Amino acid sequence: MAFLDTEHWNGFLDCVGDLIYHERVLSMREIPHHPCCNCYEHSVFVAYVAYRLARRWNLDYRTAARCGLLHDLYLYNARIPGTHPGNQCFDHPVAAARNARALCGGLTPKEENIILSHMWPLAKRRPRSKEAAVVNLADKFCATTEVMQIWRVMEMRRLVMA
């Protein structure tokens, strides 16, 4: 079974289709993130991995995918001094939750925790659901492949960049 296939990609799009092409989400393309990728590419990658893991483990894959997509919706360039008040590791989940709340017209407590806890154990908020743990795990996996620049050769990147 391939990691990226039409059936899974279409199921993923069914979960996030109203968000993935929204102008605020697309604006993440202008925000640099890990080496060789922008914030949008990273967020789509995290969302897709979270979706696949949550489906495999019979969890709420729609919530995992949507929160995976929104987990880094902080909408500022952290490399520009003065764009956030403190440490990026602690600031960006709060900004992302605020922006996700505005974009979606509110968040459930579970969705809020998924976004706020995605930096655990570095940040203080811990995941309080299996879906939050899945997004946290997906974020760590995707960040590792991006920092190691494995992402450059992955089929996923070609699809996200389309």
C-alpha positions, 0 to 999 in steps of 0.5 A: 500500500502506497503512502500517498494514493488517490483514495486516501488523498481524496478522503483527506480532501473530504475532511479539509476541502473547505480549509485547504484552499482558503486564502488565509490557509494559502497565505501560509505559503509566504511564511518560511518554516523548516528548511526547504518548505514553507508553513503551508507545505508543512501543515498539509504534510502534518495534516495528511500524516495525522489523517492517515494515522488516525484512520489506521487507529480508528480515531476521529480522522476528520478532526486530526486532519483539520487540526493538523492543517491549522496547527501552525496557522500563526500567520507571521514570519517568525524570522522577522524581529518583533512579529511575536512577543516572546519565544516562537515555540510557545507563542505560535500555538496560541496565535494558531489557535486564535486564528483557527478559531476566527477562521472556523467560527470557533473551536471545540475544547478538543480542537483547541487542545490539539492545536495548543498542545502540538509542541508538547513536551517542549511547551507546557500544554499536553495532549488530552486526546488520542487525536492530539497525540496523533497530531503531535506525533505527525508534527514531529515526524514531518518536522524531522523529515523536513529538517533532514531534507528527506521531504525534498524527494518525497512524493508528498511534496510534489502533490502539495506544491501543485 
